[in-house]
C-alpha cells in the first residue's frame, strides 16, 4: 500500500494516528572483548559484580574484568567499562565507514515553544527496531533540543534552523554536556555492529501567536521519553494564529500528514491556482483527505495561516535531503 493511500485511510478512520503499532524491540547485545582473570569469591565481591552489571548492562565477564582491574572500586570500574566500550566503538566505526546507511528512524521532540526533528541512519531495518538504536535517536533529539533552547534570541516571529551531519556530531551530549554525540554514535556502532550516521536535524522556536503542528508516520513512542515520537517520515508545520483553539493539535496533525503525503516544496499562497507549476506549492495542492478542495480552502476557515514547514523522509537522497 502506498504511503499516500495509507495516510488517507488513516485519516478517514480518525484514529488519531496510523495503526502501525509499536516496533518490536531487540535485547541489547553486550560486547565480549575481555577475558577475566582470577576473582575473589566473597559475597561482597559478588554483590559489587551484580550492582555493576545492573547499572551498566555490560556482560558478566566484562564487569568482572573491570572490578579486578580497578581493585573493586565500583565507580572506577564503571568508567573503565565505558572507556573500553568507546575504544571498541571507534575501532568498529573505522572498519564500517563507507557502508551505505539507508534505513533508520526520524525522531520528533517537542518541549514548550521548541520543536526538533532529527534523522539517524543505519544499514538495516532490523537494527532500526533495536532499543539501543532508538536510544541513540533519543540522545540526538535531546542534544538538538538543548542546542535549540540555548540560542538566546528575542522572538517576534518564528525561527528555524538546520544542522548537517558534521554539526550534529559535534553537539554536546546530555545535560552535563560531557562528550559529544559522535561519541554516542561510536558506542552504538560498537554495540550493534552496523555503520550508522547522524544525518541531519531541524529545529523550530515560536513566540506567542504561532503554533507548530507535527506528524510522524509509522509512529511509535520512545519507551523512556514520553514526548519523543519515532517513525519513518516526519513533518513540522508552522502556523500563525490569532487565538488558541481547542482543535489546534488535531489541525496541526492533519497539516503534518498532508506535508508527509503530498511532499510540497514550498508554502505558496491562497491566490495560487491549482495545477501546473503550483502542484508543488502546499496551499494549492489537493487536500490529502478531500482532493475536491485545495489545502488552502481547507485551512482558510480554520483561522490559521500556514507560514512554513519542514519534511523529513528517512533515507531520502538528492535535492530533497540537501534543501535544508
ABEGO torsion letter per residue (X at the ends): XBAAAAAAAAAAAGAGEBAAEBBBBBBBBBBBABBBBBBBABAAAAAAAAAAAAAAGBBAAAAAAAAAAAGGBAAAAAAAAAAAAAAAAAAAAAAABGBBBABEBBBBBBBEABBBBBBBBBABAAAAABAAAAAAAAAAAAAAAAAAAABBBBBABBBBBBBBAAAAAABBBEAAGBEBAAAAAAAAAAAAGBBBBBABBBBBBBBBGBBBBBBBBGBBBBAABAABBBBABBBBBBBBBABBBAAAAAAAAAAAAAAAAAGBABAEBAABBBEEAAAABAAABBBAABAABBAAAAAAAAGBBBABBBBBBBGBBEAAAAAX
